[in-house]
Amino acid sequence: MPKKVIPLFTGRNYSLFSVSVGLLVLGFVLMNGNTNAGNSQFQMDIYSFRRITLAPFVLLSGYALMIYAIMSIPQKRNVTKNVG
């Protein structure tokens, strides 16, 4: 009787992947800002809370969730064996 092969990644893993990729995209969008190439004046917007604190926190949480999604082991299902 051949052994049943358990897939390496399950649907839960793939949903965690997609959420973490969404967090990474959101973090990079938050880090992006209004830039004018022709403007030679210094803009204080580069030091805003969104760019300095919020965006790196969102990025780190996205990377942490990606690591968790890769490292989490699929749950074993309860299989009842017929003794007889």
Contacts in CASP RR format, 6 or more apart in sequence:
PFRMAT RR
TARGET T0000
AUTHOR 0000-0000-0000
METHOD contacts of the structure
MODEL  1
MPKKVIPLFTGRNYSLFSVSVGLLVLGFVLMNGNTNAGNSQFQMDIYSFR
RITLAPFVLLSGYALMIYAIMSIPQKRNVTKNVG
6 74 0 8 1.000
7 74 0 8 1.000
8 74 0 8 1.000
9 74 0 8 1.000
10 74 0 8 1.000
12 72 0 8 1.000
12 74 0 8 1.000
13 69 0 8 1.000
13 70 0 8 1.000
13 72 0 8 1.000
13 74 0 8 1.000
16 65 0 8 1.000
16 66 0 8 1.000
16 68 0 8 1.000
16 69 0 8 1.000
16 72 0 8 1.000
17 66 0 8 1.000
17 69 0 8 1.000
19 65 0 8 1.000
20 62 0 8 1.000
20 63 0 8 1.000
20 65 0 8 1.000
20 66 0 8 1.000
20 69 0 8 1.000
21 66 0 8 1.000
22 62 0 8 1.000
23 58 0 8 1.000
23 59 0 8 1.000
23 61 0 8 1.000
23 62 0 8 1.000
23 65 0 8 1.000
24 59 0 8 1.000
24 62 0 8 1.000
24 63 0 8 1.000
24 66 0 8 1.000
26 58 0 8 1.000
27 55 0 8 1.000
27 58 0 8 1.000
27 59 0 8 1.000
28 55 0 8 1.000
28 59 0 8 1.000
30 50 0 8 1.000
30 51 0 8 1.000
30 54 0 8 1.000
30 55 0 8 1.000
30 58 0 8 1.000
31 51 0 8 1.000
31 55 0 8 1.000
31 56 0 8 1.000
31 59 0 8 1.000
33 45 0 8 1.000
33 51 0 8 1.000
34 43 0 8 1.000
34 45 0 8 1.000
45 51 0 8 1.000
END
